[in-house]
Structures are given as C-alpha cells and as structure tokens.
Amino acid sequence: PYPLMVREFQSVIGREARKQILKQEGRLPTAIVACVGGGSNAIGIFHPFIKDEGVRLIGVEAGGFGVEGNMHAARFAQDQVGILQGTKTYVLQNPDGQIALTHSISAGMDYAAIGPEHSLLRDLGRAEYPFVTDEEAVHGFDKLSQWEGVLPALESSHAVSWMIREASTFTKDDLVILNISGRGDKDVQQIAEWKAEQGIEHGA
C-alpha cells in the first residue's frame, strides 16, 4: 500500500507543524499551503489537520504554460479519473485514455497522476487544488529568495507563488503554514536558462 506508507512516513511533517503552531500561536492555522506533484509532501502536512474543518488545505498544482492546452500537469483541471500504476485517481489522459504527456518547469511537479488520498480530499470538498504557471512559480522563487534569503525548490515555489497571489484574500489575523519541501540550489541554473529563453534578466 504505497500511498498509505508514504502518507504515514511524511505525516511527521504535519505532526511537527501542528505541535509548533500550537506552541507558538496557541491556535490552529487558517490554512496550510503545499505544492502537489505526486502529493507526498502535501499529504504529509495535511493529514494531521484533516479532521480540523476550520483549517483550509490547499494543494497547488503545476499549471505549466496554462491549462487551456496540454502543456501542464494540473490533474484536477482536466477532471478525468483513470488508473495509473495500479491506483485509481485523477490522471491526465488523451482522448483514447492513454496517459498524456505533461509539462512543468519543475521535474518534481510533472507527474500525470496524483496521490489517491488527494483525489478523495478533493471529491469530499475538504481540500482545494488551484494551479500556478511556470512563470508564476519562478516569480515565487525569486520573491522568497529576495525577501527571506531562502531558495525554495521549484516545486515549493508553486506554493509560494500561490500564497503571494492570494495574500490579499487573507487578513492580518490569519495564520498560514506554507510548506517548503525542498531547497532550490539545484534549480538556480535551470531558472537562469528559463529566464534567458524568455528574455528576462537574471535579477528580474
């Protein structure tokens, strides 16, 4: 049962986050935001909060070049159920039901399916799954690097970008946990090459 095994091991993230937020703030967060490729880091931080209905769970998918075409990895945007690697879940497919090619600037975000527990949370209305484009993800990477001196992985940069984009929908009293699931040192060269292709100066 690989999804269950992954969830159980990764839940250390959520258990630690819950313990720390209660110790530091004395209350649960308003929302938890995490990137979702296959979904392991997200389900790990979500799981200890699933029964807390006042906590929004937000998993950010890879919108690539936009979900209007096929150059993305936003499974819920296509809204088709299929079976991949023995799991029934939401899967990007072509009209013949074959697994579709995907795209994301982040290699960790371009999986054609999503963990089955995320599918359940989405169908139950317990979690939300918006998407962020490549360009927005790079913006998130740049901003967190500039503001905090922290280089987030390109995967996590999707969650960062969503938080920046939606910040105005939260109030100053809201608490948000933003999960940074990896370091972006390995992504610096790729981002520089992407900016060069787009005609964007490295510091922009």
Residue frames as a rotation matrix with the C-alpha (Angstrom) as fourth column:
PRO 1
0.570 0.821 0.000 0.00
0.821 -0.570 0.000 0.00
0.000 0.000 -1.000 0.00
TYR 2
-0.376 -0.901 0.218 2.49
0.892 -0.415 -0.177 2.63
0.250 0.128 0.960 -1.14
PRO 3
-0.085 0.348 0.934 0.20
0.074 -0.932 0.354 5.69
0.994 0.099 0.054 -0.80
LEU 4
0.896 0.440 -0.060 -0.51
0.058 0.018 0.998 4.73
0.440 -0.898 -0.010 2.82
MET 5
0.388 -0.837 -0.385 3.16
0.918 0.318 0.236 4.11
-0.075 -0.446 0.892 3.55
VAL 6
-0.441 -0.544 0.714 4.13
0.643 -0.746 -0.173 7.46
0.627 0.383 0.679 2.05
ARG 7
0.305 0.669 0.677 1.39
-0.081 -0.690 0.719 9.24
0.949 -0.274 -0.156 3.98
GLU 8
0.915 0.073 -0.398 2.42
0.360 0.298 0.884 7.68
0.183 -0.952 0.246 7.27
PHE 9
0.034 -0.981 -0.193 6.11
0.996 0.018 0.083 8.48
-0.078 -0.195 0.978 6.88
GLN 10
-0.527 -0.254 0.811 5.52
0.513 -0.856 0.066 12.00
0.677 0.451 0.581 5.54
SER 11
0.533 0.839 0.108 3.00
0.383 -0.353 0.853 12.81
0.754 -0.414 -0.510 8.28
VAL 12
0.030 -0.606 -0.795 5.92
0.987 -0.107 0.119 13.64
-0.158 -0.788 0.595 10.53
ILE 13
-0.780 -0.277 0.560 5.84
0.445 -0.876 0.187 17.00
0.439 0.396 0.807 8.71
GLY 14
-0.046 0.884 0.465 2.26
-0.052 -0.467 0.882 17.70
0.998 0.016 0.067 9.73
ARG 15
0.594 0.241 -0.768 2.64
0.685 0.348 0.640 16.40
0.422 -0.906 0.041 13.27
GLU 16
-0.368 -0.813 -0.452 5.63
0.921 -0.387 -0.053 18.65
-0.132 -0.435 0.891 13.84
ALA 17
-0.741 0.146 0.655 3.88
0.196 -0.887 0.418 21.63
0.642 0.438 0.629 12.22
ARG 18
0.341 0.940 -0.015 0.80
0.201 -0.057 0.978 21.11
0.918 -0.337 -0.208 14.39
LYS 19
0.382 -0.276 -0.882 2.89
0.920 0.205 0.334 20.85
0.088 -0.939 0.332 17.54
GLN 20
-0.646 -0.758 -0.087 4.87
0.762 -0.647 -0.014 24.00
-0.046 -0.075 0.996 16.73
ILE 21
-0.531 0.484 0.695 1.92
0.114 -0.773 0.624 26.18
0.839 0.411 0.356 15.67
LEU 22
0.577 0.763 -0.290 0.00
0.366 0.076 0.928 25.33
0.730 -0.642 -0.235 18.84
LYS 23
0.174 -0.604 -0.778 3.07
0.977 0.004 0.215 26.04
-0.127 -0.797 0.590 20.97
GLN 24
-0.779 -0.620 0.093 3.92
0.627 -0.762 0.162 29.33
-0.030 0.185 0.982 19.26
GLU 25
-0.790 0.508 0.343 0.46
-0.228 -0.763 0.604 30.71
0.569 0.399 0.719 18.49
GLY 26
-0.847 0.456 0.275 -1.89
-0.203 0.200 -0.959 28.77
-0.492 -0.867 -0.077 20.75
ARG 27
0.283 0.958 -0.049 -4.27
-0.422 0.079 -0.903 28.00
-0.861 0.276 0.427 17.89
LEU 28
0.055 -0.181 0.982 -4.54
0.679 0.727 0.096 26.11
-0.732 0.662 0.162 14.64
PRO 29
-0.866 -0.435 -0.246 -3.71
0.116 -0.653 0.748 27.76
-0.486 0.619 0.616 11.31
THR 30
0.061 0.850 -0.523 -6.27
-0.590 -0.391 -0.706 29.28
-0.805 0.352 0.478 8.98
ALA 31
0.912 0.188 -0.364 -4.74
-0.410 0.412 -0.814 27.44
-0.003 0.892 0.453 6.04
ILE 32
0.097 -0.891 0.445 -1.96
-0.053 0.441 0.896 25.10
-0.994 -0.110 -0.004 5.02
VAL 33
0.811 0.110 -0.575 -0.44
-0.544 -0.220 -0.810 25.53
-0.216 0.969 -0.119 1.55
ALA 34
-0.067 -0.839 0.541 1.79
-0.191 0.543 0.818 22.97
-0.979 -0.049 -0.196 -0.17
CYS 35
-0.285 -0.087 -0.955 2.80
-0.955 -0.054 0.290 22.05
-0.077 0.995 -0.067 -3.71
VAL 36
0.306 0.445 0.841 1.35
-0.318 0.881 -0.351 18.89
-0.897 -0.161 0.411 -5.22
GLY 37
-0.470 -0.399 -0.787 3.21
-0.880 0.282 0.383 16.80
0.069 0.873 -0.483 -7.76
GLY 38
-0.532 0.306 -0.790 2.52
0.153 0.952 0.266 13.23
0.833 0.021 -0.553 -6.76
GLY 39
0.338 0.750 0.568 1.47
-0.314 -0.479 0.820 14.80
0.887 -0.455 0.074 -3.49
SER 40
0.148 -0.282 -0.948 3.67
0.685 0.721 -0.107 13.21
0.713 -0.633 0.300 -0.82
ASN 41
-0.860 -0.500 -0.103 4.81
0.417 -0.572 -0.706 16.36
0.294 -0.650 0.700 0.98
ALA 42
-0.554 0.721 0.416 1.31
-0.585 -0.693 0.421 17.82
0.592 -0.011 0.806 0.81
ILE 43
0.429 0.746 -0.509 -0.46
-0.105 0.601 0.793 14.76
0.897 -0.286 0.336 2.22
GLY 44
-0.225 -0.615 -0.755 2.22
0.749 0.386 -0.538 14.61
0.623 -0.687 0.374 4.90
ILE 45
-0.988 -0.147 0.049 1.44
0.088 -0.794 -0.602 18.08
0.127 -0.590 0.797 6.18
PHE 46
-0.370 0.923 0.106 -2.32
-0.638 -0.336 0.693 17.88
0.675 0.189 0.713 5.51
HIS 47
-0.210 0.421 -0.882 -3.05
0.175 0.904 0.390 14.59
0.962 -0.073 -0.263 7.24
PRO 48
-0.675 -0.048 -0.737 -2.78
0.725 0.145 -0.673 15.62
0.139 -0.988 -0.064 10.91
PHE 49
-0.866 0.357 -0.351 -5.16
-0.207 -0.893 -0.399 18.53
-0.456 -0.273 0.847 10.15
ILE 50
-0.847 0.526 -0.069 -7.80
0.080 0.255 0.964 16.74
0.525 0.811 -0.259 8.06
LYS 51
-0.199 0.818 -0.539 -10.29
0.914 0.354 0.200 16.47
0.355 -0.453 -0.818 10.92
ASP 52
-0.419 0.006 -0.908 -9.87
0.521 -0.818 -0.245 20.17
-0.744 -0.576 0.340 11.74
GLU 53
0.125 0.575 0.809 -12.52
0.985 0.023 -0.169 21.50
-0.115 0.818 -0.564 9.39
GLY 54
0.874 0.193 -0.446 -11.64
0.217 -0.976 0.003 25.11
-0.435 -0.099 -0.895 10.13
VAL 55
-0.084 -0.969 -0.232 -8.21
-0.194 -0.212 0.958 24.63
-0.977 0.125 -0.171 8.56
ARG 56
0.818 0.312 -0.483 -8.14
-0.502 -0.022 -0.865 25.12
-0.280 0.950 0.138 4.78
LEU 57
0.068 -0.776 0.627 -5.96
0.217 0.625 0.750 22.60
-0.974 0.085 0.211 2.95
ILE 58
0.805 0.178 -0.565 -4.58
-0.413 -0.515 -0.751 24.00
-0.425 0.838 -0.341 -0.31
GLY 59
0.095 -0.752 0.652 -2.52
0.416 0.625 0.660 21.89
-0.904 0.209 0.373 -2.69
VAL 60
0.407 0.004 -0.913 -1.00
-0.575 -0.776 -0.260 23.82
-0.710 0.631 -0.314 -5.59
GLU 61
0.530 -0.131 0.838 -0.63
0.544 0.811 -0.217 22.00
-0.651 0.571 0.501 -8.91
ALA 62
-0.543 -0.815 -0.203 1.63
0.235 -0.380 0.895 22.78
-0.806 0.438 0.398 -11.87
GLY 63
0.536 0.818 -0.208 -0.14
0.093 -0.302 -0.949 24.89
-0.839 0.489 -0.238 -14.48
GLY 64
-0.118 -0.673 0.730 2.83
0.841 0.322 0.434 24.87
-0.527 0.665 0.529 -16.86
PHE 65
-0.957 -0.201 0.210 2.08
0.290 -0.728 0.621 27.12
0.028 0.655 0.755 -19.82
GLY 66
-0.537 0.843 0.009 -1.60
-0.822 -0.521 -0.229 27.25
-0.188 -0.130 0.973 -18.84
VAL 67
-0.590 0.325 0.739 -4.33
-0.026 0.907 -0.420 24.64
-0.807 -0.267 -0.527 -18.56
GLU 68
0.344 0.735 -0.585 -6.04
-0.660 -0.253 -0.707 25.66
-0.667 0.629 0.398 -21.80
GLY 69
0.256 -0.337 -0.906 -3.62
-0.837 0.392 -0.382 23.46
0.484 0.856 -0.182 -23.73
ASN 70
0.874 0.050 -0.484 -1.75
0.075 0.969 0.235 20.26
0.481 -0.242 0.843 -22.91
MET 71
-0.076 -0.997 0.013 1.47
0.255 -0.032 -0.966 21.75
0.964 -0.071 0.257 -21.54
HIS 72
-0.037 0.099 0.994 0.70
-0.885 -0.465 0.014 21.43
0.463 -0.880 0.105 -17.85
ALA 73
-0.694 -0.138 -0.707 0.36
0.130 0.941 -0.311 18.89
0.708 -0.308 -0.635 -15.05
ALA 74
-0.709 0.547 0.445 -2.85
-0.694 -0.430 -0.578 20.09
-0.125 -0.718 0.684 -13.38
ARG 75
-0.961 0.258 -0.101 -4.74
0.231 0.947 0.222 16.83
0.153 0.190 -0.970 -12.97
PHE 76
-0.398 0.864 -0.308 -7.85
0.630 0.013 -0.776 18.33
-0.667 -0.503 -0.550 -11.43
ALA 77
-0.419 0.221 -0.881 -8.13
-0.528 -0.848 0.038 20.89
-0.739 0.481 0.472 -14.22
GLN 78
-0.772 0.127 -0.623 -8.79
-0.527 0.421 0.738 18.05
0.356 0.898 -0.258 -16.68
ASP 79
-0.244 0.739 0.628 -11.04
-0.892 0.083 -0.445 16.29
-0.380 -0.669 0.639 -14.17
GLN 80
0.405 0.347 -0.846 -10.67
-0.694 0.719 -0.038 12.75
0.595 0.602 0.532 -15.53
VAL 81
0.373 -0.212 0.903 -10.38
-0.727 0.538 0.426 9.62
-0.576 -0.816 0.047 -13.43
GLY 82
0.522 -0.251 -0.815 -8.13
-0.578 0.599 -0.554 6.81
0.628 0.760 0.168 -14.60
ILE 83
0.940 -0.291 0.176 -5.76
0.064 0.659 0.750 4.12
-0.334 -0.694 0.638 -13.40
LEU 84
0.523 -0.849 -0.071 -2.01
-0.447 -0.203 -0.871 4.58
0.726 0.488 -0.486 -13.33
GLN 85
-0.538 -0.837 -0.100 0.49
-0.416 0.366 -0.832 2.28
0.733 -0.406 -0.545 -11.67
GLY 86
-0.593 0.347 -0.727 -2.30
0.551 0.833 -0.051 0.34
0.588 -0.430 -0.685 -10.01
THR 87
-0.715 0.299 -0.632 -4.03
0.468 -0.467 -0.750 3.35
-0.519 -0.832 0.194 -8.50
LYS 88
0.007 0.794 0.608 -7.44
0.920 -0.243 0.307 4.79
0.391 0.558 -0.732 -9.37
THR 89
-0.157 -0.141 -0.977 -7.13
0.604 -0.797 0.018 8.54
-0.782 -0.587 0.210 -9.19
TYR 90
0.848 0.361 -0.389 -7.26
-0.044 -0.683 -0.729 11.67
-0.529 0.635 -0.563 -11.33
VAL 91
-0.103 -0.867 0.487 -4.98
0.554 0.357 0.752 11.20
-0.826 0.347 0.444 -14.33
LEU 92
0.030 0.017 -0.999 -4.07
-0.678 -0.735 -0.033 13.37
-0.735 0.678 -0.010 -17.30
GLN 93
-0.192 0.035 0.981 -5.15
0.434 0.899 0.053 11.39
-0.880 0.436 -0.188 -20.38
ASN 94
-0.915 -0.002 -0.403 -5.56
-0.359 -0.453 0.816 11.77
-0.184 0.891 0.414 -24.11
PRO 95
-0.108 0.975 -0.196 -8.95
-0.994 -0.112 -0.008 11.13
-0.030 0.194 0.981 -25.80
ASP 96
0.139 0.110 -0.984 -8.08
-0.417 0.908 0.043 7.42
0.898 0.404 0.172 -26.09
GLY 97
0.950 0.268 0.158 -7.49
-0.235 0.290 0.928 7.09
0.203 -0.919 0.338 -22.36
GLN 98
0.381 -0.896 -0.229 -3.72
0.745 0.444 -0.497 6.82
0.547 0.019 0.837 -22.74
ILE 99
0.371 -0.309 -0.876 -1.50
0.745 -0.464 0.479 8.65
-0.554 -0.830 0.058 -20.27
ALA 100
0.920 0.050 0.390 -0.91
0.295 -0.743 -0.601 12.16
0.260 0.668 -0.698 -21.56
LEU 101
-0.203 -0.976 0.085 2.43
0.801 -0.215 -0.559 13.90
0.564 -0.045 0.825 -21.79
THR 102
0.753 0.432 -0.497 2.80
0.653 -0.585 0.481 16.56
-0.083 -0.686 -0.723 -19.13
HIS 103
-0.037 -0.795 0.605 4.84
0.526 -0.530 -0.665 19.70
0.850 0.293 0.438 -18.62
SER 104
0.960 0.167 -0.224 6.14
0.279 -0.611 0.741 21.72
-0.013 -0.774 -0.634 -15.71
ILE 105
0.474 -0.835 0.281 9.22
-0.531 -0.525 -0.665 23.83
0.703 0.166 -0.692 -15.24
SER 106
-0.115 -0.459 0.881 9.75
-0.975 0.220 -0.012 21.61
-0.189 -0.861 -0.473 -12.20
ALA 107
-0.533 -0.165 -0.830 10.61
-0.494 0.857 0.147 17.96
0.687 0.488 -0.538 -12.79
GLY 108
-0.984 0.114 -0.138 9.01
0.179 0.588 -0.789 17.06
-0.009 -0.801 -0.599 -9.47
MET 109
-0.469 0.851 -0.237 5.65
-0.348 -0.424 -0.836 18.50
-0.812 -0.309 0.495 -10.49
ASP 110
-0.323 0.311 -0.894 5.02
-0.945 -0.159 0.286 16.89
-0.054 0.937 0.345 -13.88
TYR 111
-0.936 0.082 0.343 3.61
0.028 0.987 -0.159 13.51
-0.351 -0.139 -0.926 -12.82
ALA 112
-0.769 0.633 -0.090 0.49
-0.197 -0.100 0.975 12.58
0.609 0.767 0.201 -14.80
ALA 113
0.164 0.828 -0.536 -1.46
0.476 0.410 0.778 11.35
0.864 -0.383 -0.327 -11.76
ILE 114
-0.220 -0.166 0.961 -1.99
-0.694 -0.666 -0.274 12.48
0.686 -0.727 0.031 -8.20
GLY 115
-0.976 -0.211 -0.046 -1.95
-0.113 0.678 -0.726 10.54
0.184 -0.704 -0.686 -4.95
PRO 116
-0.435 0.879 -0.195 -5.34
0.449 0.400 0.799 8.88
0.780 0.260 -0.569 -4.36
GLU 117
-0.205 0.376 -0.903 -5.89
0.954 -0.127 -0.270 10.48
-0.216 -0.918 -0.333 -0.96
HIS 118
-0.843 -0.075 -0.533 -5.71
-0.011 -0.988 0.156 13.90
-0.538 0.137 0.832 -2.61
SER 119
-0.794 0.602 -0.078 -8.40
-0.045 0.069 0.997 12.74
0.606 0.795 -0.028 -5.02
LEU 120
-0.179 0.735 -0.654 -10.59
0.874 0.424 0.237 11.78
0.452 -0.529 -0.718 -2.08
LEU 121
-0.429 -0.038 -0.902 -9.99
0.672 -0.680 -0.291 15.07
-0.603 -0.732 0.318 -0.26
ARG 122
-0.965 0.066 -0.254 -10.85
-0.215 -0.754 0.620 16.99
-0.151 0.653 0.742 -3.41
ASP 123
-0.589 0.783 -0.198 -14.02
0.185 0.370 0.910 14.97
0.787 0.499 -0.363 -4.07
LEU 124
-0.079 0.533 -0.843 -15.13
0.982 0.189 0.027 15.46
0.173 -0.825 -0.538 -0.46
GLY 125
0.556 0.237 0.797 -14.52
0.274 -0.957 0.094 19.20
0.785 0.166 -0.597 -0.74
ARG 126
0.830 -0.258 -0.495 -12.03
0.507 -0.024 0.862 19.01
-0.234 -0.966 0.111 2.12
ALA 127
-0.156 -0.938 -0.311 -9.05
0.453 -0.347 0.821 20.32
-0.878 -0.013 0.479 0.13
GLU 128
0.838 0.345 -0.424 -8.59
-0.142 -0.612 -0.778 22.84
-0.528 0.712 -0.464 -2.68
TYR 129
0.051 -0.835 0.547 -6.28
0.647 0.445 0.619 22.36
-0.761 0.322 0.563 -5.65
PRO 130
0.850 0.140 -0.507 -5.54
-0.220 -0.781 -0.584 25.54
-0.478 0.608 -0.634 -7.61
PHE 131
0.494 -0.734 0.466 -2.67
0.862 0.483 -0.152 25.74
-0.114 0.477 0.872 -10.10
VAL 132
0.535 -0.478 -0.696 0.25
-0.200 -0.873 0.445 28.05
-0.821 -0.099 -0.563 -10.75
THR 133
0.986 -0.164 -0.019 2.01
0.006 0.151 -0.989 28.52
0.165 0.975 0.150 -14.10
ASP 134
0.312 -0.948 -0.053 5.74
0.918 0.316 -0.238 28.18
0.243 0.026 0.970 -14.77
GLU 135
-0.183 -0.386 0.904 6.12
0.285 -0.901 -0.327 31.95
0.941 0.198 0.275 -14.88
GLU 136
0.599 0.484 0.638 4.33
-0.465 -0.438 0.769 32.39
0.651 -0.758 -0.037 -11.58
ALA 137
0.904 -0.294 -0.311 6.46
0.424 0.713 0.558 29.67
0.058 -0.636 0.769 -9.96
VAL 138
-0.062 -0.964 0.259 9.66
0.848 -0.188 -0.495 31.45
0.526 0.189 0.829 -11.00
HIS 139
0.019 0.170 0.985 8.22
-0.213 -0.962 0.170 34.65
0.977 -0.213 0.018 -9.55
GLY 140
0.922 0.368 0.121 7.61
-0.212 0.218 0.953 32.82
0.324 -0.904 0.279 -6.27
PHE 141
0.516 -0.823 -0.239 11.18
0.841 0.539 -0.040 31.51
0.161 -0.180 0.970 -6.29
ASP 142
-0.243 -0.641 0.728 12.57
0.502 -0.725 -0.471 35.00
0.830 0.251 0.498 -6.85
LYS 143
0.272 0.449 0.851 10.46
-0.376 -0.765 0.523 36.68
0.886 -0.462 -0.039 -4.20
LEU 144
0.991 0.074 -0.112 11.13
0.068 0.441 0.895 34.24
0.115 -0.894 0.432 -1.37
SER 145
0.258 -0.966 -0.014 14.84
0.929 0.252 -0.270 34.31
0.265 0.057 0.963 -2.22
GLN 146
-0.279 -0.338 0.899 14.85
0.262 -0.927 -0.267 38.12
0.924 0.161 0.348 -2.11
TRP 147
0.397 0.593 0.701 12.68
-0.460 -0.532 0.711 38.56
0.795 -0.604 0.061 0.96
GLU 148
0.913 0.105 0.395 13.95
-0.402 0.412 0.818 35.77
-0.076 -0.905 0.418 3.20
GLY 149
-0.072 -0.990 -0.121 17.24
-0.997 0.068 0.034 34.60
-0.026 0.123 -0.992 1.73
VAL 150
-0.196 0.125 0.973 15.67
-0.232 0.958 -0.170 31.17
-0.953 -0.259 -0.158 1.34
LEU 151
-0.596 -0.027 -0.802 15.90
-0.802 0.053 0.595 29.45
0.026 0.998 -0.053 -2.05
PRO 152
0.122 0.697 0.706 12.82
-0.545 0.642 -0.539 27.23
-0.829 -0.320 0.458 -2.33
ALA 153
-0.706 -0.248 0.663 12.79
0.326 0.718 0.615 24.28
-0.629 0.650 -0.426 -4.69
LEU 154
-0.894 0.387 -0.226 10.89
-0.402 -0.469 0.787 24.94
0.198 0.794 0.574 -7.90
GLU 155
-0.459 0.759 -0.463 8.26
0.586 0.650 0.485 22.51
0.668 -0.049 -0.742 -6.66
SER 156
-0.201 0.339 -0.919 7.69
0.931 -0.227 -0.287 24.54
-0.306 -0.913 -0.270 -3.49
SER 157
-0.929 -0.202 -0.311 7.88
0.108 -0.950 0.294 27.77
-0.355 0.240 0.904 -5.49
HIS 158
-0.583 0.803 0.128 4.44
0.268 0.042 0.962 26.91
0.767 0.595 -0.240 -6.87
ALA 159
0.190 0.645 -0.740 3.02
0.938 0.104 0.331 27.07
0.291 -0.757 -0.585 -3.35
VAL 160
-0.478 -0.448 -0.755 4.95
0.653 -0.757 0.036 30.26
-0.588 -0.476 0.654 -2.60
SER 161
-0.984 0.075 0.161 3.60
0.077 -0.639 0.765 31.91
0.160 0.766 0.623 -5.74
TRP 162
-0.168 0.982 -0.088 0.01
0.574 0.170 0.801 30.95
0.801 0.084 -0.592 -4.94
MET 163
0.107 0.176 -0.979 0.41
0.979 -0.192 0.072 32.45
-0.175 -0.965 -0.193 -1.47
ILE 164
-0.799 -0.427 -0.424 1.74
0.333 -0.901 0.279 35.71
-0.501 0.082 0.861 -2.92
ARG 165
-0.837 0.497 0.231 -1.07
0.125 -0.237 0.963 35.82
0.533 0.835 0.136 -5.48
GLU 166
0.077 0.966 -0.248 -3.79
0.451 0.188 0.873 35.17
0.889 -0.179 -0.421 -2.93
ALA 167
-0.723 -0.464 -0.512 -2.33
0.640 -0.172 -0.748 37.09
0.259 -0.869 0.422 0.03
SER 168
-0.869 0.383 0.313 -4.97
-0.398 -0.917 0.018 39.81
0.294 -0.109 0.950 -0.23
THR 169
0.039 0.929 -0.369 -7.71
-0.279 0.365 0.888 37.25
0.960 0.068 0.273 0.45
PHE 170
0.028 -0.103 -0.994 -6.33
0.849 0.527 -0.031 36.66
0.527 -0.843 0.103 3.95
THR 171
0.830 0.253 0.497 -6.50
-0.040 -0.862 0.505 39.02
0.557 -0.439 -0.705 6.93
LYS 172
-0.053 -0.910 0.410 -3.75
-0.627 -0.289 -0.724 40.10
0.778 -0.296 -0.555 9.29
ASP 173
0.054 0.145 0.988 -5.19
-0.959 0.283 0.011 37.77
-0.278 -0.948 0.154 11.93
ASP 174
0.919 0.287 -0.272 -4.99
-0.370 0.867 -0.334 34.69
0.140 0.408 0.902 9.72
LEU 175
0.050 -0.896 0.442 -2.27
-0.633 0.314 0.708 32.11
-0.772 -0.315 -0.552 10.27
VAL 176
0.872 0.180 -0.456 -0.93
-0.482 0.485 -0.730 30.29
0.090 0.856 0.509 7.23
ILE 177
0.190 -0.816 0.545 1.57
-0.185 0.516 0.837 27.45
-0.964 -0.260 -0.053 7.16
LEU 178
0.735 -0.068 -0.675 3.44
-0.678 -0.054 -0.733 27.38
0.013 0.996 -0.086 3.86
ASN 179
0.690 -0.445 0.570 5.29
0.091 0.835 0.542 24.10
-0.718 -0.322 0.617 3.36
ILE 180
0.430 -0.671 -0.604 8.71
-0.903 -0.297 -0.312 24.42
0.029 0.679 -0.733 1.73
SER 181
0.920 0.147 0.362 9.53
-0.202 0.972 0.121 20.85
-0.334 -0.184 0.924 0.77
GLY 182
0.501 -0.792 0.348 12.99
0.844 0.536 0.005 21.29
-0.190 0.291 0.938 -0.67
ARG 183
0.081 -0.607 -0.791 15.93
0.144 -0.778 0.612 23.58
-0.986 -0.163 0.024 -1.41
GLY 184
0.915 0.402 0.036 16.29
0.125 -0.198 -0.972 25.41
-0.384 0.894 -0.231 -4.69
ASP 185
0.092 -0.957 -0.273 20.08
-0.451 -0.285 0.846 25.39
-0.888 0.045 -0.458 -5.05
LYS 186
-0.499 -0.282 0.820 19.75
0.404 0.761 0.508 22.70
-0.767 0.585 -0.265 -7.72
ASP 187
0.323 0.783 0.531 17.23
0.876 -0.036 -0.481 24.83
-0.358 0.620 -0.698 -9.63
VAL 188
0.260 -0.227 -0.938 19.21
0.038 -0.969 0.245 28.07
-0.965 -0.099 -0.244 -9.95
GLN 189
-0.775 -0.624 -0.098 20.82
-0.096 -0.036 0.995 27.15
-0.624 0.780 -0.032 -13.28
GLN 190
-0.543 0.652 0.529 17.54
0.837 0.471 0.278 25.94
-0.068 0.594 -0.802 -14.73
ILE 191
0.468 0.732 -0.495 15.81
0.691 -0.652 -0.310 29.16
-0.550 -0.197 -0.811 -13.73
ALA 192
-0.117 -0.607 -0.786 18.62
-0.186 -0.764 0.617 31.23
-0.976 0.219 -0.024 -15.25
GLU 193
-0.931 -0.214 0.296 18.27
0.210 0.350 0.913 29.30
-0.299 0.912 -0.281 -18.52
TRP 194
-0.111 0.971 0.211 14.49
0.984 0.138 -0.117 29.69
-0.142 0.195 -0.970 -18.46
LYS 195
0.440 0.243 -0.864 14.82
0.307 -0.945 -0.110 33.45
-0.844 -0.217 -0.491 -17.94
ALA 196
-0.581 -0.715 -0.390 17.30
-0.199 -0.340 0.919 33.67
-0.789 0.611 0.055 -20.82
GLU 197
-0.763 0.366 0.533 14.82
0.643 0.518 0.564 31.86
-0.070 0.773 -0.631 -23.08
GLN 198
0.283 0.953 -0.109 12.10
0.949 -0.294 -0.109 34.28
-0.136 -0.072 -0.988 -22.01
GLY 199
-0.059 -0.397 0.916 14.34
0.541 -0.784 -0.305 37.31
0.839 0.478 0.261 -22.45
ILE 200
0.915 0.373 0.153 14.22
0.043 -0.469 0.882 38.12
0.401 -0.801 -0.445 -18.75
GLU 201
0.007 -0.939 0.343 17.27
-0.564 -0.287 -0.774 39.48
0.826 -0.188 -0.532 -16.96
HIS 202
-0.329 -0.215 -0.920 18.55
0.397 0.852 -0.341 37.15
0.857 -0.477 -0.195 -14.23
GLY 203
-0.963 -0.119 -0.243 17.87
0.269 -0.336 -0.903 39.63
0.026 -0.934 0.355 -11.48
ALA 204
-0.613 0.775 0.155 14.32
-0.610 -0.588 0.530 40.36
0.502 0.230 0.834 -12.62
